[in-house]
Amino acid sequence: MAAERATPLRLGSTAPNFKADTTQGPIDFHEFIGDEWVVLFSHPEDFTPVCTTELGEFARLQPEFTKRGVKLIGLSANTLGSHEDWIKDIDEVTGSLVGFPIIADKERKVAYLYDMLDYQDTTNVDAKGIAFTIRSVFIIDPKKVIRTILSYPASTGRNSAEVLRIVDSLQTGDKNKVTTPINWVPGDDVIVHPSIKTEDAKKIFPDVRVVKPYLRFTTLPKA
């Protein structure tokens, strides 16, 4: 059972732990994370059009996340039985195979813990008038620290490639003491972290281009 959320979640917060049933068995969330990255993403309801396209696309990209040491886990405000039937539809409609667990959160316990409930769209509710979730994304690192929070309205599907790009940016920054500029993708030049002096940067990186004292680009060695 999930505990009540004591304080708002922010970047740098420890991801709250919870126990829940999923389509791949019961989990303790911190044990599920282990020493890997995790992308936790919520869906308003099973058997809905936007959610179906999203789950299919995340399933298609799962090998790319796995290569980066990232586990995927979804959440929807329905029962396990509903999830299992919905997965059959997702696989059929999208041609993907959903290989990651989906949390059964009919009572919205995890949704409340992670502040995923929809307070904006009055139509995004169940038969009892209880709010469904928005489309939340939490990227959590191996230390169980929340590194990214994304929130989309129920009417707007996510960009799964952008979630993958954010993972690439975070992992690249952690490894190399750099930041990534607008529209960056792996292979593009990066920006030297502001905490590193230019003279030190030139010793660390092979090619530093100083545009302004505060804006210094560099390439990264090929992996």
N, C-alpha and C positions, 0 to 999 in steps of 0.2 A: 504494500500500500504506500502511496506517495505521501510524504509529509507536506504540511501547509508551507507555502512560500512565505518566508519571513521578511525578506527585503527584495526590491526589484533586481532583476538580473541585468548585469551590465557586462561589457567586454572586460575580461579579467576576473569575473566571478567564477567560483568553482561551480561546475555543473551539478545541480542538485541530484542526489541519488534517489532511486525509486525501485520498487519491484513491480513487475507487471507481466501479464500474459501476452505472448506474441505468437505469430503464426509458426514460429520455430521453437516454441516452448517458453516456459517462464524464464525471466531474466532478473538479475540484479544489475542495474545499469552500470555502476562503476566496475563491476566484474566484467561486464560486456565490453566496456572500453578497454580494459586491460592496459597495455602499453602502446595502443595504436590511436590514430586519429579517428574521429567519428563525425558523420553528418547525420543529425537528427532532424527530420522534416515532417511537418504535420499536414493533414488533409482534412477538409471539413466533413466529408461523408463518403461512404462507399457508393459505388454504382452512380457516380456523377461524372459528367463528361470531361471537365478540365482535369480532375484528379486522375482519371483513367489515362489521359495522355501523359501526365507527369510521371506516374509510376512506371509506365512503359519506357519512357525515355531514361529515367534513372536506372532501370534494369538494363537498358542497352549500354549505358556508360559504366555499369558496375565494374567491368574488367579494368577500366582506366582508373577508377578510384582504388581498386584493389592493388594495382601496381604502385600506387603512392602510399600504401599502408593505411588506407582509409576504409572504415566499415560504414555501410549505410544502414539506417534503421528508420522506417516510416512510422507514422501514427495516424489513426483515424478513429473517429468517435462512434465506433460500431463494435459488434461482438466478433469473436474469433470465427464463428461459423459464417458470418457475413463476409469477413475478410477472405476466407478460404474460397468462397464462391466467387467473390469479386476478382481474385487473382486469376481464376480461370478465364474470365472475360478479358482482363488486361492482356494476358498471354495471347488470346485469340485475336483481339482487335489490333494490338500493336506489333505482334510478331516477336515480342521479347519474352524472356522467361524471368519472372520476378524471383530472385535468389536471395533476397535480404528479408529480415523479419519485419513485420508490421505489428505495432503495438495495438492491442484492443483496449480502447480508452472510452468505453461507452459512458462511464460516469464522469468523464472529464477530469479525473484526478491528476493525471500527468499534465494535461493541458492547462489546468489551473496552476500547477507547480511552476510551469515554464511560461506562464502568462501568454498562452496561445489563443485565448477565447476572443471571439469577434464581438466587439462592442459597437461597431459601426453599422454593419448591414443587418437591419431588422428582419430580413427575409432568411438569413443564414441561421435558422434555428430548427430544432427538431419538433416533433408533434406536441411535446409538452412545453414548447416555448423556450427551451434551454439552448443557449448559444452553442453553435458548432465552433470549430477552430478556424482561425485564419490560416494562411499558408506561411508558416514559420519555418525558418532554417536556422539551426545552431551548428556551427562548426566548432568542435571541441578537440583540444590537443591531447597528447598522451599523458599530460599532467592533470587532465580533467579540468582544464581551464577553458572557459568559453572565449573563443578568439573572434568569432563573427556571429552577428545576429541579423537576419534578414526577415522582414515581414511584408507579405503581399496580401492584398484583399482577396476574398474568395473568388472574385470574378476574373482575376489575373493569374494566368499560369506562370510558373517560374521559368528561368533560363538555366537549365541544368549545366550547360557549358560554362556559364558564369560561376556557378558554385565550384566547378572543377578548377576554373582559373583562379578563384580566390584561394583554394587549397594550394595550388602551385605557388602563388605569391607568398602565402604565409610560410610555406616550407622553404622557399628560396631565401626569404628574409631571415629566417631563423638560422639557416646554414651559413649564410654569406655576409651578414651584417649590411644588408642593402634594403632599399625600399623599391617599389615598382611604380612606374609612371602610368598615366592615363592609357587605357587600352592595351596595356602590356600583356604579352603572351610569352611563354617559355621560348627562349632563343633571342628575344629582344634585349637591347641594352637596359640596364638597371641604373638606379640612382644610389650613390654612396650614402650610407646612413649619416645623418647630420652630426652624430656623436663622434665620428671619425675625422680627424684633422686631415687636410689635403696631403701633407707630407707623409703621413702614415698610410693614407689610402694608396698613394703611388707605390708603396712598398708591398701592399697587400694585393692590389689588383693589377693586371697586366697592361691596362690601357684606360687611363683616367682622363676624361675631357672636362675641363673646367669651363662651364658656361658663365656662371656667377659663383662667387664664393660659397653660396648656399645651394647651388645646383651643379652637381658633378656626376656625369654619366660614366659608366664603365661597362665593358663586356664581362662575361663570366667564362671561366674555363669550360670547355666541353666536358660533359659528364662522361 
